Amino acid sequence: MREPTFLVLTALAAGPQHGYAVIEDVARMTDGRVRLRAGTLYAALDRLRGEGLLEVDREEIVQSRLRRYYRLTGLGEKRLAAETSRLRTQATLAENRLRARHQPGTAFS
């Protein structure tokens, strides 16, 4: 799973949000390191809907514009949990290798 997809799903794990709120949430979660562009986000939202990972929660009109809120589906929650577990495993592997690198008598010393 690519990082932007992971971050969009993570943002929606907190509850339904509209597109601009997802952009802001991702920027906040990453301390500004990741800034999703609107076109990129909406293409991702459409793709994730097509994959059954999220769905439209509700729609409303705000200042004469349609605001669509998205939420994770059960499948989206499972996919996010699986990716979180995979990333945790990879991070643990890297930490262990880095620790071993500084221990005498290891292949990494």
C-alpha positions as CSV (number, residue, x, y, z in Angstrom):
1,M,0.0,0.0,0.0
2,R,1.4,3.4,-0.9
3,E,1.8,6.0,1.8
4,P,-0.9,8.4,0.6
5,T,-3.5,5.6,0.6
6,F,-2.4,4.5,4.0
7,L,-2.8,8.1,5.3
8,V,-6.2,8.6,3.7
9,L,-7.5,5.4,5.3
10,T,-5.9,6.4,8.6
11,A,-7.6,9.8,8.5
12,L,-10.9,8.1,7.9
13,A,-10.4,5.7,10.7
14,A,-11.1,8.6,13.0
15,G,-14.6,8.9,11.5
16,P,-16.3,10.3,8.4
17,Q,-14.6,13.3,6.8
18,H,-15.0,15.4,3.6
19,G,-12.2,15.7,1.2
20,Y,-10.7,18.9,2.4
21,A,-10.8,17.7,6.0
22,V,-8.9,14.6,4.9
23,I,-6.2,16.8,3.2
24,E,-5.8,18.8,6.4
25,D,-5.8,15.7,8.7
26,V,-3.1,14.0,6.6
27,A,-1.0,17.2,6.8
28,R,-1.5,17.4,10.6
29,M,-0.7,13.7,11.1
30,T,2.5,14.0,9.2
31,D,3.5,17.4,10.6
32,G,3.2,18.9,7.1
33,R,5.5,16.3,5.4
34,V,2.7,15.0,3.2
35,R,0.4,17.5,1.5
36,L,-2.2,15.8,-0.7
37,R,-3.3,17.7,-3.7
38,A,-7.1,17.8,-4.3
39,G,-6.9,16.0,-7.6
40,T,-4.7,13.3,-6.2
41,L,-7.0,12.9,-3.2
42,Y,-10.3,12.7,-5.1
43,A,-8.8,10.2,-7.6
44,A,-7.7,8.1,-4.6
45,L,-11.1,8.4,-2.9
46,D,-12.8,7.2,-6.1
47,R,-10.3,4.3,-6.4
48,L,-10.8,3.3,-2.8
49,R,-14.6,3.4,-3.2
50,G,-14.2,1.1,-6.2
51,E,-12.2,-1.3,-4.1
52,G,-14.8,-1.3,-1.4
53,L,-12.5,0.2,1.2
54,L,-14.6,3.3,1.8
55,E,-18.1,4.6,1.0
56,V,-20.0,7.8,1.0
57,D,-21.3,8.6,4.5
58,R,-23.4,11.6,3.6
59,E,-23.6,14.6,1.3
60,E,-24.5,18.2,2.1
61,I,-24.5,21.5,0.3
62,V,-22.2,24.1,1.7
63,Q,-21.9,27.6,0.0
64,S,-23.6,26.2,-3.1
65,R,-21.1,23.3,-3.4
66,L,-21.6,19.6,-2.7
67,R,-19.6,18.3,0.2
68,R,-19.3,14.6,0.3
69,Y,-18.2,12.8,3.5
70,Y,-16.5,9.4,3.3
71,R,-16.1,6.6,5.8
72,L,-14.2,3.4,6.1
73,T,-16.0,0.2,5.3
74,G,-15.4,-3.0,7.2
75,L,-13.1,-4.1,4.4
76,G,-11.2,-0.8,4.6
77,E,-10.8,-1.2,8.3
78,K,-9.4,-4.7,7.9
79,R,-7.0,-3.6,5.1
80,L,-5.8,-0.7,7.2
81,A,-5.2,-3.0,10.2
82,A,-3.3,-5.5,8.0
83,E,-1.1,-2.7,6.6
84,T,-0.5,-1.4,10.1
85,S,0.6,-4.8,11.2
86,R,2.9,-5.2,8.2
87,L,4.5,-1.8,8.7
88,R,5.0,-2.6,12.4
89,T,6.7,-5.9,11.5
90,Q,9.0,-4.1,9.1
91,A,9.9,-1.4,11.6
92,T,10.7,-4.0,14.2
93,L,13.0,-5.8,11.8
94,A,14.8,-2.5,11.0
95,E,15.1,-1.6,14.7
96,N,16.5,-5.1,15.5
97,R,19.1,-4.8,12.7
98,L,20.2,-1.4,13.8
99,R,20.5,-2.6,17.4
100,A,22.5,-5.7,16.3
101,R,24.8,-3.5,14.3
102,H,26.2,-2.0,17.4
103,Q,26.6,-5.2,19.4
104,P,30.1,-6.8,19.4
105,G,30.3,-10.2,17.7
106,T,27.3,-9.7,15.4
107,A,27.4,-9.8,11.6
108,F,26.5,-6.2,11.6
109,S,29.3,-4.9,13.8
